Amino acid sequence: MKDLDKYRAQIETELTKFGKSIEELERENERQKDKFQVQRRDQLENIKEKKSQAEDRLKEIDRSKEENKHQLLEELRGFVKDIDDNLRRAFSYVAY
């Protein structure tokens, strides 16, 4: 169970970082008035939805039976990787 708690804490930390990155990207998107602004906004909405789904899965872990927790954590790993990849891609389109 300790590994589960440790990994859960890592995911919570990642989701907090993702939230800060999303806020930064939203500010930059508003600052940059160009033809890609709508595309970036749509991309950010997609990322925020995935982050919300990951947060829901994290809450579900607390309510789930022991044998289901590891499966939910595996799903969370997928969400975290997907969010991270999408954020990296989004940052690559922002000019500072």
VENFEN-V316427 format. One line per field, one symbol per residue. psi: psi as a letter, one per 30 degrees, with the letter a starting at -180 (. if undefined). burial: b if it has 9 or more other ideal C-beta (glycine too) atoms within 8 Angstrom, else e. Layout:
psi=???
burial=???
This chain:
psi=feeeeeeeeeeeeeeeeeeeeeeeeeeeeeejjaffeeeeeeeeeeeeeeeeeeeeeeeeeeflleffeeeeeeeeeeeeeeeeeeeeeeefgkk.
burial=eeebeebbeebbebbeebbebbeebbebbeebeeeebeebbebbebbbebbebbbebbebbeebeeeebeebbebbeebbebbbebbebbbeebee
